């Protein structure tokens, strides 16, 4: 009788487990369908077979998820069958607790993934861990402000409760009708089925990440992973950025046996030792008499969420997205074919300042090291006073402690700005941009008065959710209807994003006009760019929109006297990585700088006849590295996925037959990223042993 009781308990849980798994598969499929309905690009028409393939593959990964999370409980019960019945009864009583926790977590991650996809135009990735590394309170406040959190918790609780209640309907009514032979067969079949589903395949190879590529369309591929699966992949992505102990680990991932091998692939064929290679990784700016006699002031403004694609919808009469910045797009040099170094504020900041594909770096145990790749140190070594000015808190990502190690003499934030301007307005993330620019203008005025030269870098915050503008700002006409089918948000949210975008652009234009009135622009270099694209408002989830996904403006002002008869490469593909080489070339004479990008006012130096390219560390198609040029594009440079330009203007399409020229340029880009990975990894690991 005791044996019968144990068998009945096992069969009861077994039936409920399979029933709960089916309910879970149904719920994740519904979330996948909802995601397709709400987020699919307006022009996406994949056809039923491909769409069904995406859903079918998603279902297989979901089944694997439930087999891995619920199956071990059944395996535990099976192991307990020969043991005292008390253990089985405890196991049976704890089953609903385990099932509830699993389903609550799965449902929670499904909800998070759904809204994350709407914001980042893709499933959960390594950026999600920024919640714990960022200003967590501000992130949570933003989420509460922008999303119906209470309603979502009610839905989450209701969904999980309903699943558990339906699961209970699967309880056995004739619990003692089976004997050992029949139960043994059920045990064998259940465990074999769970192992098969957990493996995901009956073939030679198990179901793996590579199988998520069901189509040439990135959006359809992104439909495959559910929230839990996407979080698992995000964790793997984060772990892949762990420096480890091997300085050549990154090189090997890019397919090179050694740094010398990568140098030869890049085109430095005479490099025969690491010492010679390290010499190539430093450059010296040309000597110029003007720069030695009258070095210019230098300003770099990094703008929060200042994406380029929105400017396609700008209209001075009905949808003014520029305000006082508008005339500066004509006066200065506007590089419209530019992409950001990364797709988040801190990764882009570290990419710009340290030329690192590994991020976060300054917040890791290696952040205490002062890296030779610092883009700011050349200014400091040339006698400039280097200042980082942010409208946010200097405590955000510990900037106040980390940036001085990388060449900044001062890090100034909202606290100092409010002390100077007690009337300053602000929001969740800091003071409004206008007050930061007022403070910056005063710093430049003071430097001029004292005969000092400064490098000033600013970081704005207003164009960030929760989107709001100060009451004192009267926005120019805006028309959300101009975005048409590309609008990915509600009209209300879209309108507020346009307002903060206009506000930030207007304040930047006002700052430039102030410098002009103060007579500074005849000897001040200025560059502005976005840290990453504008979130939430536009649909561009597919790789054929790479130039929009990562597109940011680069606006550059080089005074006539400091141009040295050079011509801006306005029609070339460029990136964040070209900004500091440009600033160095037009402000520093005979100063050693790290090897980084190409300057924007001379012929591209991409080597051996290659056309210019935008090369960044962005993650796409399952790996790091995005390259775009007039020849085409490639993503995931560790295992390149190629794109060619379609006949439709500005549209990329996947190709399995890239041109020889494109393959050669991608190999060149891959070697460059490998060398940069080796450089930063080698230095970080060396600092660890000191």
N, C-alpha and C positions, 0 to 999 in steps of 0.2 A: 504493500500500500504506500509506503514511504517513497519507493522508487516511482510508482505511478504519479505521486504528487510532484516529484521533481521533474518528471517528464512533462507533466501538464503545465508546470510553470514555464519550462523552456519553450513548449509549443505556443503558449500564450504570448510570450514576448516575441517569438519568431514571427507569428502572424501580424502582430502590431508593428513590428519593425518594417516588414515589407509594405504594409499598408501606409505607414507614415512616410516611407521612402517615395511611394507613388504620389502622395499628397505633396511632398516637397518638390518632386519633379514637375508636377502641375503648376505649383506656385512660381517656380523659377522660369518656367516657360511663359507664364502670363507676364512676368516682369520683362522678359526678353521681347515679347510681342509689344508691350507698352513702350519699351525703349525704341523699337523700330518705328512705331506709329508716331512718336513724339519727336525723335531726333534724326530720322533718316533725311538726307539731303533731298531737297525738292525735286532735283533732276535724276534721282536714283531710280532706275527701273531694272532691277537685277534679273527678273524672270523667275518663275516659280521653282525650277530645278535648283538654281543656285541658292535662293532664299531658303528652300527646304533643307538644302545641304548645311547651311549655317545653323538652322534650328536643330537639325538632327545631330550635328557635331556638338552643339551646346548641350543637348540632352544626354549625350554619351559622357561628357565631362561632368554634368550634374549627377548622373548615376554613379560615376566614380567617386564624387564627393560624398554622397550618402553612404556608399559602401565603406569608405575609409573612416567616416565619422561614427556611423551606427554599427557597422559590422563588428568592430572589436568588442562591443558589449555582448553580442551573441557568442563570440568566441570565448569570452570570459565565462559566460554561463555554461557553455559546453564543457569547459575545464572543471567547473564546479559540480557537474552531474554525479561523479562518483563520491563526492564529499558529503558531509552531514547536510540534511535537508534544511537546517537553519540558515546555512550560507546561501542556499538557493532562494529562500524566502526573502532574505535581506537583499539579495541581488534583484529579485522581482520588484520589491518595493522601491528600490532606487532607480529602476528603469525609467519611470515617468520623469524623474528629475533630470536624468541624463538626456532623455529625448527632448524635454522642454528646453534645456540649455542649448542643445544642438540646433533646434529649430529657431529659437530666439536669435541666436547668433547668425544663422543662415539668412533669416528674414531681415535682420538689421543690416547686414552687409549688402543684401539685395537693394534695400532702400537707399543706403549710402551710395552704392555704385550708380544707381539710377540718377540721382541728383548730381553726383560728381561728374558723370558723363555729360550732363547738360551744361556744366560749368567749364570743364576742361576739354570737351569734345573728344572724350575717350574714356575707357574704363579706368578703374583705380590703378595708379602707378606709384612710383617711389615718392612722388611729391606729397602723397597723403601723409607721410610720416612727419611732414612739416608741422602738423597740428601740435606735435609734442616738442618740436624744436623752435617753433615760431612763438609769437606772443599768444599763448594758448587762450588766455581770457579774451583777447580781441578777436581771435578766430571764432570762438564760441559765441561771442556777442554778435558777430557778423552772421553766423548761421541762424541764430535766433531771430535776427532782424529780417533776414531774406527768405526764410523758409518757414512753412507752417509746422513748426516742431511739435507743438502739442497735438495737433491733428495726426501727424505722422506717428507719434508714440501710441495714440489710440488705435490707429490702423495696425501698427506693429503688434500691439498686445492682442487685439481682436483676431488678427490672422493666426498668431501662434496658438491662442486659446482654441480657436476653431479647429486647427489641425490636430491638437491633442485630444479634443473631444471626439472628433471623427475617428481618431486612432483607437479610442477606447471601444468603439463599436465593433472592432475586430476581435474582441475577447471571445474565447472558446466557450460554447454553451455545454458541450459534452466533454469535459476536460479529461476524463479517465478512460476514454474509449480506445486509445491507442496502447500498444505494448511496445516492447523494446525493438523488435525487428522493423516495424513500420516507422518508429521514431528515429531509429538509426539511419534509415534511408532518407528521412526528412532532414536530419542533421547534415548528412553528407551532401545532399542536393543544395541545401541553403548555404553551407559554407563554400562549396565549390562555386555557386553562383555569385556569392559575395566577393570571393577572390577574383573571379573573372571580371566582375564589374569594377572592382578596385583596380585591376590591371588595365581595364578599359579595352582590351583586345584579346582575341583568341589566336592571333597570329604570333609571329616570331617576336615582334617588338610591341611593347606596351603603348598605350595612348599617351602621347607626349605633346609638349607645347607646340612643336612644329606642325601638328595636325590641325591647329586652329586656323591655319591659312587655308581657308576653303575657297577663296576667290581672289581676284586681283584687286578687289575693292577693300580698302582698309576699314571702312565702316562695317561691312558685313563680317569681316574677320573679328572686329571688336565686339560684335554681338555675341560671339561664341562664349567667352568666359563670363560666368555669373559673378556676383559680388565676392563670394569666398574665393573662387578660383582666381579672380583678378587680384585680390589682396595677396594671395600666395605668390603670384607672379611678381607683384610689386616688391614683396619681401626678397624674392630671389634677385630681382634687379638691384635692390639695395645691397644685398650681400655681395653681388658681383663687383660693386664699387669699394668693397673692403680692400684696403691696401695689402693686407696679408704681410708676408715676409720676403717676397720675391720681387725685386725691382723690375724684373723682366716679365712679370705676369701679364701685364697689359699688352706688351709687345707680342707675346705668344698668342693672346686672344685675337690679335689682329693678323696673325699668321706669319710673324717674323721670328726667326731663330735667335736673333741678337740685334742690338741697336745698330751695329755696323751693317747688318743685312737690310734693316729699314732705311738707313742712310743711303745705301746704294740704290734701293728702290725709289727713293725720293729724287735721286739725281746727283747726290754727292758721292760720285764714284771713286774719288781719290782719298776719301776718309778711310783710314786703315787702323784707327785705334780710338778708344773712348776719349782720350785726351784731345785728339784732333776733332772728334765729334763735338765735344763740349765747347771748343773754340767756335765752331759753326753755329752753336746755339746762343752765341752772343754777337751783337752787331754794334756798330758805332755810327752815330749820325754824322752827316757831312759837316765840315767846319764852314761856318758862315760868319762873316764879319759883323753883320747887323745883329745876329743873335748874341754875339759876345758883347757888343756895345749897348744894345737896348733889347734885352730879352722881353718877350711879350707876357702879359697876364694870360693865364690859361683857365678856361672854365669848361667843365663837362657836366651836363645836366642829364641825369638818368630819370626818365619819367615813368611813373607807375602806370602799367597797363596801356601804354601809348602805342597801340597797334596801328599798322599802316592800312589794312583793308577798309577800315571805316572811312578813310579819306576818299575812297572811290564814290562815296555817297554825299560828299561835301558839296554844298551850293551856297554861295554867299548871300543869296536872297532868301531862300526858304529853309535851308538846313545848314546853318553856319557852324561848322565844327572847329574853326580856327580862331575866330575873334581877332585879337590884335596880332596874332602870329601870321595872319594871311600875307601881309606885305613881305615878311621875312622869307617866305618860300620863293620869292622872286629875287630879293636882295642877296640872300645867302645861297649856298649850294645844297640842293635837295636830292639826296640819293634815294630813289624810290624802289630800287631792287635790292633791298637789304633784309637780312634775317638776323634774329637774336642768337646769342651764343648758347642760351638754354631757354627753358620754358617756365621758369619760376624766378622770383626776385633774387633770392640768395644764390641759386646756381648761376644766373646770369651775371650777378655782381662778382662772384668768384671767378667766372669765366673771363670777365673783362679785366679784373684786377690781377689775376694770377695765371691766366691762360691754362686753367686746369680742367681736364675732363672728369676729375674725381671731385664730387661735391655731395654733402658738405665737407669741406676740408678745414676751414678755420674753426669749426665747432668740434672737430674731432681732437684726439690726443695729439695730433700733429699741428694743431692750430697755434701752438706756442712757438713754433719755428718761424723765423723770418725768411720767406722764400726769395730766392734770387730772381724768380720770374715776375716779381712784383712790378706792375706797370707804373707805380707811383714813385718808387725809389729813384729812378733816374732824375726826376724833378727835384727830389730832396737832395740828392748828391750834387745837383747843379746849383744849389743855393736857394731854391724855391721854398717858401713856407707852404706846406701841404695841408689842406683842410678838407675834411668830409663834413658836409652839412646836410642833415636830414630833417624833414618836417616831422618825422616820427621820433620814437624813443631811441636813445643810444643803447638802451638795454635790449632792444630787439635783436635777436640772434647774437647778443653780446658784442655788438659792433664797437662799443666804447672801449672794450678791452682788446678785441681782436685786430681792428684796423691799424692801430699804432704800430703793431709788429710788422705790418706790411707797408710801411712808409708814410703813414699819415702823422703829422705833428699834432693835429687836433681833430677830435671828433665832436661835433656840436649837434645837439638835438633839440627837441621841442621844449625841454626845460629851459635852456638858455634863451630860446626864441621868446617864450612867454615872459621870462624875466625882463627881456628888452622891450617887448610889446605886451604889456599886461592885458590889453584889449583884444589880443589875438583870439580868433575863433578856431574851432576845430571839431573833430569827430572821433570816432573809435580809434583810429590809427595814428592820430597826431594833429598838428595844427594845419590849417588850410594853406595851400601852396603859396598864396600871396605873401604870407608872413615869412616864409622861408626865403623867398626871393628878396624881400625887403632887407632881411638880415644879410643875405649874400651881397646885395648892392652896397651895403655899408662896409662889409669886409673889404670889398674892392676899393671903395673910396678911401678907407683908412690906409690900405696898402699903397695907393697912389700918393697920398699925402706924406707918407714916410719913406717913399722911394723903394718900397719893398716889392718883390715879385712873388705872387702866390699862384699855386695850382688849387683851384676850388672845384670840388665835385659835389653836386647836390643830388638828393634823392627825394622825389615828391611822393605824396601819399593820398591826395584827395581822390584821384581816379581809381578808387578801390572800393569794393563792397564793404559795408553798406553804402550805397551811392547816395551822396547828398552834397549840396552846394550851400555855401553860407547865405544867409538872408540878404546880405548886402550886395550880392551878385545878381544882376538882372540879365538872364540869358537872352541871347539873340534868337531869332526865329529858328525853330527846329521842327522837323517833320519826320516822324518815325515811319510814316507810310512810304518814304523813299526807299527803305530797305526791302520792301516787297517780300518775296518768298524767302529771302535769305535771313530774315529775322528769326532768331532762335529763342527769343524770350517773349514774355507778355509785353503788350504795348506799354504798360506802366513801367515795368523794369527797363525796357529798351529806352524809353524816354529819359529816365533818370541816368542811364549810362551815357546817353548823348549829352546830357547837361554837364556831368562831371568831366567828360572828355573835352567839351567846349571850354569849360572853366579852366582846366589845366593848360590847354593850348593857349588860351587867352592870357593867363598869368605868365607863361613862358614868353609870349610876345611882348607883354608889358615889361618884363625884365630886360629883354634885349633893347627895347626902345629906351628904357632908363639908362642903360649903358651907353647908348648912342648919344643921348642928351648930355650925359656926363663927359663926353669926349673920350671914352675909353676904347671904342671899337676900332680905332685906327691902330691900336697896338694890343688888342686882346683876341686870342683865339677862342672860338666857342664851338662846341659840338653838343647836340641834344639827340637822344634816342630813347626808345621805349625799352623797359626791362624785358618785356614779353608782349605778346599780343593782347588785344582787348578780349576779356572773357565774356562768355554767356550770350552775347548779342547776335553773333553771326554763326551761320552753319558752314563749317569747313572741316569736316572730320576725315576726309579722304586724302590719300597721298597725291592725287592730281591737284590738290590745293596746297601743296607744301609751301609755296611762296606766300600764301595767305595765312596758313597755320602759324608760321613763325615770322611773318612779316612785321617789321617795325620801320618807322622812318629814321633816317639819319640826316640831320640838318647841320650843316657845317658852315662856319664863318671864318675865313682866313683873310685878314686885312691885305689889301693889294701889295703893300711893301713886303709882306712876309710870304707871298706866294712863290717868289723866286721864278717867275715865268712858267710855273707849272699849270697844267690844265686838269680840272676835276674830271674823274671818270664817271660821269653821271649816268651813263648807259650801261655800266658794268654791273655784274652781280657782286655784291659786297656783304660784309657782315660786321658784327660787333668787334671782331678780332682785328679789324682794320682801323679802328678808331684811335687807339693809343699810338700805333706807328705813325699816323698822320699828325697827331699832336706833337710827338717827339721831333719829327722831321722839320717842323716849322717853329720850334721854340728852343731846341737844345743843340748846341754846337759841339761836335766832337765828344759826345757823351755815350758811354756804353749802355746798351739797352738789351733786354731779352729778345730773342727771335720770336716774332709774333706777327702774324698777318702781313698785310701790305698797306702802304699808305695810299690814301684816296686821291692824291694829286700828282701821280706819276704813273708810268706804264706798269701794269701788274707784273709782279715778280714770281709768278707761280711756276716758272721753270720750263725750259726746253720747249718753248713755242706753245704752251698751253694758253687757251683763252682764260680770262679772269673767272674766278669762281668764288661763291660764297660757301665757306666751310665752317660748320659749327658742331658743337657737342650734343645737339638735340637727340632725344630718343625717338625712334620711329621704326615701325615694322619689326619690332622685337629686339632692337639693339641701338647702340649709340653711333652718332655720326651722320650728319646730313650735308650733302654737297649739291649745289645747284649751279649750273653754268648755261651758256648758250648751247652747249652740246646736249644737255639733258640734265638728269639728276640721279642721285643714288642715296639710299638710306641704309641704316644698319651696316656700316662700312666693314664690320668684322666679317659679315657674310653678305656682300652687297646685293641689294635689290635695285634694279635699274629702271629708270623712267626716261622716256623720250618726249619731246615736245610734239603735241598733237597739232593738227591743222587749226583747231579752235584756239583762238588767241589765249595765251597765258595758261594753257591747260597741259598737264603732264599725264602720260598714260604708261602703264607698266609695259615693259618689253623684256622678252627672254632672249632677244637678239640685239644687244646694244652695239653701237658702232665701235670700231677699234679705237677711235679717238676718245670716246666716252670711257671705255674700259681703261685706257691708259691714264686718263685724268683721274679716275676713281682710284686707281692703284697709287697714283701720286698723292692723293688726298689721304688714303688709308695709311700710307707710310708716314705722312706728316702727323696724323693723330697718334700713331703708334709712338713716334719719337717724343711727342709732347706728353703722352702718358708715362713713358719711361723717364723723362726728365723730372716730372713732378713726383713720381713714385720713388725714384732713386733718392731724391733729396729728402723727402718725408721720412723714408726708412733710415737714412743716414742720421737724421736728427734724433730719431728714437734711441739710437745707441750712444748718444753723447751724454 
